[in-house]
């Protein structure tokens, strides 16, 4: 699967030392998939 479109929304600089990335598939089709990824620090803040 290749990338058709990539959108990145930067909310603010990350604060902390340890970050966890969580990804989920929102929608899948025959040729495309829509996903979402969030990055949280050790205090569970975006």
C-alpha positions as a printed Julia matrix, in Angstrom:
46×3 Matrix{Float64}:
   0.0    0.0    0.0
   1.39   3.41  -0.9
   0.69   6.85   0.53
  -1.92   8.84  -1.4
  -2.19  11.74   1.03
  -0.43  12.58   4.29
  -1.74  15.19   6.7
   0.09  16.19   9.87
  -1.41  18.55  12.47
   1.17  19.91  14.91
  -0.59  21.07  18.07
   2.47  22.14  20.08
   5.97  20.88  20.92
   5.97  17.67  22.93
   6.93  17.97  26.6
   8.38  15.0   28.41
  11.01  12.32  28.03
   8.98   9.24  27.08
   6.34   9.26  24.35
   3.9    6.58  23.23
   2.49   6.45  19.7
  -0.96   4.9   19.25
  -2.31   4.16  15.78
  -5.74   2.98  14.67
  -7.41   2.18  11.37
 -10.51   4.34  10.92
 -11.72   3.01   7.58
 -10.61   0.45   5.02
 -11.66  -0.02   1.44
 -10.54  -2.1   -1.52
  -7.66   0.23  -2.37
  -7.34   2.75   0.48
  -7.2    2.83   4.25
  -7.64   5.82   6.57
  -5.59   5.78   9.76
  -5.0    8.01  12.77
  -1.95   8.27  15.0
  -1.61  10.12  18.31
   1.5   10.77  20.36
   1.18  11.03  24.16
   3.74  11.74  26.87
   4.06   9.87  30.16
   1.27  12.03  31.65
  -1.11  10.92  28.84
  -1.15  14.44  27.33
  -1.14  14.97  23.59
